[in-house]
């Protein structure tokens, strides 16, 4: 999709792929990419490299799904919050521990409480807000020795953090950039109504709740224009 490779996976098959890799002991870096990520990768060589090196890249964004269908190679949407919800029972069943990293101070702890209420047997290795450029952040994760780390620094800081630090975290077998998922779990950010998710308007819901997001979404018209140009010129 405009230079970013995606795995042709739906929510269930993405969950299965990740769990299969985890069961084989393979380290897995997951990116849930939206149109803003695609556009950033077009102008930022480092982000483009991170996307190429990731093990699983799924479509988290209506624009990516619609664009892929216009180009004749339809992708399925895999929202980060639903992917985490699917993975948690599987991780608990395998006695894997999770570290929640990022978001504002105290949010990760509240998200951990929410996850424990949903899945009482889930092991939480630690919670820490930290800063993406702070060396102490990676040290804290390493000291906790988790199996999985969910990183909520927002795109692309979370993906850069994972790419930079995953090689020095020997116990971590799964790392996912989860954006606002911790905020949603903690109740800081409201989850959109189900009907908005079904019709692909979660982006509008988030924009109404946080109007400052318009700055990120300014790239969407250009994204759409590039998709249409590619369709007209041929894939």
N, C-alpha and C positions, 0 to 999 in steps of 0.2 A: 504494500500500500504506500505509493509515493516514496519508495526507498526503504521502508521498514518492513521486515519480514514478520508475518504472523503465523502462528500455528492454527490449523483448521480444527479448532476444538470448541465444543459447546461446554456448558457448565459441568455436566456430568462427566464428559470425556476428559475435560481439563483436570477435574478432581482425580479421576482414575489415573491419568498420566502422571500426575505429581506423586500420588501414593505409590504407584508402581516403581518410580524412580527412588522414592524414599525406602521402600522395602528392599531394593537392590543395593542400598547404601550409596547411591549416586547423589552427589551434591547438585542442588537445583536452585537456580536464580530465576524467579518469576517476575515478569513485568506485565502489569495490566495497563495497556496503552490506549489513550484516547486521541482525538484529532490534534489536540494541543501538543501532545508528546510527538506525534508524527511530524508536525511542522517544526518543532524545536530540533528534532534530529536532522532535518534538512539544512539547518543553518549552523548547527553546533556539532563539530566533528567528534567531540568526546561523547556526546549523547548518542550519536549514530553508532560509535564503536561499542558502547555499552549495550545498545539494543542488539547488535550483531552477536555479541558474546553471551547474551542471556540464553538460558536453556529452554524457557517457555515464554512466549509472548502471546497474550490473548487480547481480544478486542473488548476494552471497557469504554464504551462510548458509542452512542447511536450513530454519530457521524461516520465512524470507521465501518460500522456494519452496513449502513446505507451506501457509502462509497464503494465498498467491496462488491455489493450487489449491482451497482451501476456498471462496474467493470467486469461483471460476469463471473465473479468468483466469490460468492457470498460467504461471509463469516458469520458466526453466531456471537452474541454478546455474552461476556463473562464478567459481570460486575464484581469488583473486589470484595464488597461486603457479602455477597452471596457465595463467592468462592471460599472466603474464610468460614462462613457458616457451614458449608459442606465439609470442609477439611477438619474442623474441630472435633467432631465425634470420631473420625478416623484416627486422628492423632492421639486422642485420649485412649482409644482402644489399644493402641500400640505403645502406650505409656511414654509418649514423647513429651518433652518439656518445651514451653514456649516463652520467649522473651518479647515483651511489648516495648518498643522503642519509639520515642518521638511524641508528637502532639504537645500541647501546653502542659505545664506543671500540674500533676495530679490526675490528668486525663487517663494516662495509661493504667494507673491503679484502679480507677473507676471502671475502665473497660475490662480489666482483669476480673473484678468482682462480678460484672455482668456475664462474662464467659463462664465463671464458676457456677453461677446460678443456672445457666443453661446446661452446663456439663460439669457436675460436681467432681468427677474424677480427673478432670484436666489438670495437668501439672503446669503451674506458672513458675518459670525459673527466675523471673525478675521483671521489673518495670522501671523505666527511666526516661525522662524527657530529653535531657541532654541537648547538645547542639551538633549539627551534622559535621562541622569542621573541628570539633573538640576531640583531641586524642583520647581524653578520658572516657569518652562515650564508648569507643571500641573496647577499651580496657575493662569497662564495667560488664559489657556483654561477655567478653572472654572469661572473666572471673566467674560468671554465673554458669558457664558451660552448658548453654541450652542446645536442644536439637534443632529448634526452629526459631527464627527471628522475624517478627513483623515490624516493618519500618514505616513510620508515619511522619515523614518530613515533607511530604508533598513532592510533586513532580517538578524538576528532575533531581532534586537534592537526595531523595531517598534512593533512587537508582544509582546515583553516583556514589553514595555512601556504601551501598552493598557491593558494587563493583570494586571499590577501593579497599574495603575491609574484610570481605568474605574470605580471601586467601589466608588471613591471619586469625581466623576463627575456626579452629580445627574440629570442634564438636558440632558446628552448625551444618546441617545437611539440607536445610530448606530456608530460603530467604525470599520474602515477598514485600514489594513496595505497596502499601495499602492506603496511602492517601488519607482520606477523611474517615476511614473505617473505625479507628479508635474513638474519634469524636462521636460517631453514631452509636457505638456500643456504650459509651459513657453517658449518652443522653445530652451531650453538648450540642450536637447537630441532629435535627429531626430527620428521621427516615422518611423518604417520600411515600405517598400513598401508593398502594399496589397498582391502581389503574394507570398512574403516571409512568410507573416502570413498564407496564405492558405496552404502552404506546410510545415508549422511548423518549419521554420528556423529563427525565430526572435532571438533565442539565438545566432546564428552565426552573425547576423547583429550587435547585441549589443557587441559581442566580438570583431568584426572588428573596431567598433567605440571606444571601451574601452578595449584594449588588457590586461589591468591589471585584467580583470575578469577571466582570465585563472586560477588564484589561487582558485577562488570559484568553477570553473568547473572541477577541478582535481578530484572531487568525482564522476563525471559522469560515468567513466568506472566501478568503484566499484558498483555504483547504478545498472548499466546494468547487471553486473555479478550476483548480488544478485537476480535480477528479474529472470534471466535465471535459476539460481539454484532453486529458488522457483517453477518455472514452471516444471523443471525436477523432483523435489521431490514431486510435487503435492501441490495444494493450501491448 
